[in-house]
């Protein structure tokens, strides 16, 4: 995933959200060192996402790409 991609909360975490169908946009990316149970450290991607008027940082496992099947006619209607 990259800056500018549309995302939504991944399926396992949707029941925890007030608005599980909300769509956000990735506005920043970083990585953090995460330690597993074996005390090994590795870099994990961390994304800054704007949902409505709020910014949140989420791990890759918490989000999924927003995929919506649209036809050319739908896109024409959106464009005006």
C-alpha angles and dihedrals in degrees: 000000000000142000111294097031118130114235141174134197111285118252099256090056100043094092088060094057129089090216106023095177095055115130123217139183126230108241101167143016134203139149133235133200109250123191120214126206091272088060092247117141127216136168114256124191115248121192131206107217132186113218111182102310098339133088120212135175114227137173120244090252091061096057139050132194114269107244122183123167107228129174124223088255091057091051091049090053091051093050091052 
